[in-house]
Amino acid sequence: MAKKIGVTMEVGNDGVAVITISNPPVNSLASPIISGLKEKFQDADQRNDVKAIVLTGNGGRFSGGFDINVFQQVHKTGDISLMPEVSIDLVSNLMEDSRKPLVAAVEGLALGGGLELAMACHARVAAPKAQLGLPELTLGVIPGFGGTQRLPRLVGLAKATDMILLSKSISSEEGHMLGLVDALVPPGDLLTTSRKWALDIALGRKPLLRSLHRTDKIGSLSEARAVLKNTRQLAKKIAPNMPQHHACIDVIEEGIVHGGYSGVLKEAEVFKQLVMSDTAKALVHVFFAQRATSKVPNVTDVGLKPRPMKKVAVIGGGLMGSGIATALLLSNTRVVLKEINPEYLQKGLKSVEANLKSLVSRGKLTQDKAGKALSLLKGALDYAEFKDVDMVIEAVIENIELKQKIFKEIEEICPPHCILASNTSTIDLNVIGEKTNSKDRIVGAHFFSPAHIMTLLEIVRTENTSAQVILDLMALGKAIKKVPVVVGNCIGFAVNRTFFPYTQGAHMLVNLGVDLFRVDSVITSFGLPLGPFQLGDLAGHGIGMAVKEIYAKVYGDRMFQSPLTELLVKSGRNGKINGRGYYIYEKGSKPKPDSSVLSVVEESRKLTNIMPGGKPISVTDKEIVEMILFPVVNEACRVLDEGVVIRASDLDVASVLGMSFPSYRGGIVFWADTVGPKYIYERLKRLSETYGGFFKPSRYLEERAMNGMLLSEPKASRSRM
Ligand SMILES: C[C@H](O)CC(=O)SCCNC(=O)CCNC(=O)[C@H](O)C(C)(C)COP(=O)(O)OP(=O)(O)OC[C@H]1O[C@@H](n2cnc3c(N)ncnc32)[C@H](O)[C@@H]1OP(=O)(O)O
């Protein structure tokens, strides 16, 4: 059925015109909606039988904001005139300055432009649990329909800057306490109360309040300046490489100093500049890329329905297993956690409890909910509880024989519909399932640590995994608040494989004489939260050595053989786990660079002996970024070439959520396309001539560079899936 897009107006016998936005699924403010709103407000203004107006959204949602597709069109065409003029014409003049009282009836959500329309109304009535917020900064822009001016005037400057800068939404209950919502009523009463409220204003029983003209919550100029000073410091910390945070504070300040209307004018100007910024292009790309991951050809488009996952068993209560169990429990799934002996089982159960406790202590979970989650957990030392499970997720150590044995056992004991998933990060799923006759229900559920916090879930399918099993795992992933990305089966899957050269490039640089702490600092300035050496410390160098061996077997032809990790472990530095790696880790303080590690580095340099003429090379920060991240792009090209991901943007999402690659750079492939495939190819070629095969450009990169194509452009099908 075609979507019904438009704006309707119905005038009741009471003289109230109800204007309703309809644009499923979130009533986004697309061009026809904006022109429809203009038309209806003009009509309502002119009609003598209309005394007051109520604005609402169809289908239980007020509005998810301005249509983000328009940003994408502007980015594709470079034509900023595609952005409609809304802030002054519609929001300030037609709505807020209207002589007729205007009340917003809010249900479900009012985000971005949606909340901005509501704030331009003279009062807001909301149903419970509606989500209210201005998340524009996550898209690289600022609120553009007056939100930077009206929100501070309705909830106070400190709360408004907190909501806008951190893109934090609040519930209608909190909005009510703050004064953003004037009345909170059950959904069934929403329209009746809103109509009555609008008529009360018309009859002078309630005041007609124009948000932009209010000053009661702003405080004195010096108070406001103090808040803005703190906010600028926060922006420096949380968004050093993004323009929209500082721009937003400037716009808010303009309104405080020169009045709301002046602020609205500046907001419109800055908004348009920011729409065209590289940051906005990248963040809008990530928005749509993330949503595209839920579209998997031959899985989500063939009429299948996900089956309910009521009870899930997790085998192994270590770091990963207990994290996965926690994530499942938090979404009300019954979990059986199996271990091999009572001691390990107790440890696993305690870890789950500790995960929940830490969420409670950080204010992310109520004590009640933690208790409820824990009541759904059962420990097990045998398979008795497995007879009615819908899915098993194996999360034991990376040992092929052990995993094969477990899969054989669970195949026999679990019901025939049960999904048999492994959380392996390095072992081929075909090998894991080799001894079973259930290859169609074997799938990878690759969580990232800590599994109850990191949002990426790689769903690894083999050529035998059934579409139903993939769909079920996707649905479970979404239910436990992950972003599932379906990938093909290869060593390292999409994220770990793409990023295996990340550490290697860093090791190469250090062996060439570059200071390791400088490398980390350059990479964190680029936007990754941890440089390669600190990341290695966090993962543990024992694990690092084991993983390196696994990768060497398959990707050995393009690896840089550095003895640094082995030397580090030999000198008793296992990383954060034993308090010492490249950095020193002490409880309660930040990791400190350990200068004594430099003797280990010297030893490594002697062994590799790659410094030209025995002297350290001299490199710029830009070259450091290139020598570390271009090999990553090169591996991403192989991942694309082999069809390990369905589309290039899936790898962008996976790199952002799995490796914390900066979202404002759009993910690894998007960033590479911004830099230019030809430039990357030429740099890698030159580096490979000087430093060898580690940098050798892949065939895919070479082809794209030669043909002037972007890396993200789809190619003729040659997929692993
Ligand atoms: C001038 C103004 O100040 C500028 C703005 O208003 S910018 C926009 C500000 N608004 C936002 O950032 C909200 C973005 N949307 C969201 O956060 C979430 O979609 C939501 C909380 C509204 C709903 O979440 P959820 O129910 O999980 O559904 P979700 O899968 O995300 O979205 C459903 C569909 O609506 C689309 N959609 C959501 N918000 C949209 C928007 N503002 N514009 C266009 N499409 C939108 C999604 O792309 C998706 O489309 P698809 O089904 O074709 O993939």
PDBQT file of the ligand as one rigid body, heavy atoms in Angstrom, charges set to zero:
ROOT
HETATM    1  C1  LIG A 801      15.976  21.828  10.780  1.00  0.00    +0.000 C 
HETATM    2  C2  LIG A 801      15.983  20.715  11.788  1.00  0.00    +0.000 C 
HETATM    3  O1  LIG A 801      16.465  21.243  13.001  1.00  0.00    +0.000 OA
HETATM    4  C3  LIG A 801      16.862  19.611  11.305  1.00  0.00    +0.000 C 
HETATM    5  C4  LIG A 801      16.340  18.287  11.690  1.00  0.00    +0.000 C 
HETATM    6  O2  LIG A 801      15.238  18.102  12.147  1.00  0.00    +0.000 OA
HETATM    7  S1  LIG A 801      17.374  16.999  11.347  1.00  0.00    +0.000 SA
HETATM    8  C5  LIG A 801      16.492  15.578  11.873  1.00  0.00    +0.000 C 
HETATM    9  C6  LIG A 801      16.465  15.445  13.339  1.00  0.00    +0.000 C 
HETATM   10  N1  LIG A 801      15.861  14.185  13.686  1.00  0.00    +0.000 N 
HETATM   11  C7  LIG A 801      16.604  13.102  13.910  1.00  0.00    +0.000 C 
HETATM   12  O3  LIG A 801      17.816  13.143  13.922  1.00  0.00    +0.000 OA
HETATM   13  C8  LIG A 801      15.850  11.830  14.187  1.00  0.00    +0.000 C 
HETATM   14  C9  LIG A 801      16.407  10.735  13.312  1.00  0.00    +0.000 C 
HETATM   15  N2  LIG A 801      15.655   9.505  13.466  1.00  0.00    +0.000 N 
HETATM   16  C10 LIG A 801      15.837   8.709  14.517  1.00  0.00    +0.000 C 
HETATM   17  O4  LIG A 801      16.581   8.950  15.448  1.00  0.00    +0.000 OA
HETATM   18  C11 LIG A 801      15.052   7.433  14.510  1.00  0.00    +0.000 C 
HETATM   19  O5  LIG A 801      14.764   7.111  13.164  1.00  0.00    +0.000 OA
HETATM   20  C12 LIG A 801      13.724   7.512  15.291  1.00  0.00    +0.000 C 
HETATM   21  C13 LIG A 801      14.038   7.614  16.794  1.00  0.00    +0.000 C 
HETATM   22  C14 LIG A 801      12.906   8.691  14.855  1.00  0.00    +0.000 C 
HETATM   23  C15 LIG A 801      12.898   6.253  15.021  1.00  0.00    +0.000 C 
HETATM   24  O6  LIG A 801      13.681   5.109  15.291  1.00  0.00    +0.000 OA
HETATM   25  P1  LIG A 801      13.181   3.647  14.862  1.00  0.00    +0.000 P 
HETATM   26  O7  LIG A 801      11.770   3.489  15.246  1.00  0.00    +0.000 OA
HETATM   27  O8  LIG A 801      14.197   2.703  15.391  1.00  0.00    +0.000 OA
HETATM   28  O9  LIG A 801      13.183   3.615  13.291  1.00  0.00    +0.000 OA
HETATM   29  P2  LIG A 801      14.374   3.811  12.253  1.00  0.00    +0.000 P 
HETATM   30  O10 LIG A 801      14.683   2.499  11.648  1.00  0.00    +0.000 OA
HETATM   31  O11 LIG A 801      15.493   4.591  12.834  1.00  0.00    +0.000 OA
HETATM   32  O12 LIG A 801      13.664   4.736  11.184  1.00  0.00    +0.000 OA
HETATM   33  C16 LIG A 801      12.562   4.267  10.437  1.00  0.00    +0.000 C 
HETATM   34  C17 LIG A 801      12.655   4.849   9.062  1.00  0.00    +0.000 C 
HETATM   35  O13 LIG A 801      12.421   6.251   9.171  1.00  0.00    +0.000 OA
HETATM   36  C18 LIG A 801      13.479   6.958   8.524  1.00  0.00    +0.000 C 
HETATM   37  N3  LIG A 801      13.692   8.201   9.261  1.00  0.00    +0.000 N 
HETATM   38  C19 LIG A 801      13.754   8.389  10.585  1.00  0.00    +0.000 A 
HETATM   39  N4  LIG A 801      13.910   9.684  10.870  1.00  0.00    +0.000 NA
HETATM   40  C20 LIG A 801      13.940  10.332   9.694  1.00  0.00    +0.000 A 
HETATM   41  C21 LIG A 801      14.079  11.693   9.313  1.00  0.00    +0.000 A 
HETATM   42  N5  LIG A 801      14.183  12.676  10.219  1.00  0.00    +0.000 N 
HETATM   43  N6  LIG A 801      14.085  11.981   8.003  1.00  0.00    +0.000 NA
HETATM   44  C22 LIG A 801      13.954  11.025   7.068  1.00  0.00    +0.000 A 
HETATM   45  N7  LIG A 801      13.812   9.724   7.360  1.00  0.00    +0.000 NA
HETATM   46  C23 LIG A 801      13.806   9.386   8.664  1.00  0.00    +0.000 A 
HETATM   47  C24 LIG A 801      14.676   6.028   8.627  1.00  0.00    +0.000 C 
HETATM   48  O14 LIG A 801      15.628   6.337   7.641  1.00  0.00    +0.000 OA
HETATM   49  C25 LIG A 801      14.029   4.687   8.414  1.00  0.00    +0.000 C 
HETATM   50  O15 LIG A 801      13.829   4.532   7.028  1.00  0.00    +0.000 OA
HETATM   51  P3  LIG A 801      13.902   3.070   6.335  1.00  0.00    +0.000 P 
HETATM   52  O16 LIG A 801      12.842   2.265   7.008  1.00  0.00    +0.000 OA
HETATM   53  O17 LIG A 801      13.661   3.361   4.904  1.00  0.00    +0.000 OA
HETATM   54  O18 LIG A 801      15.285   2.556   6.618  1.00  0.00    +0.000 OA
ENDROOT
TORSDOF 0
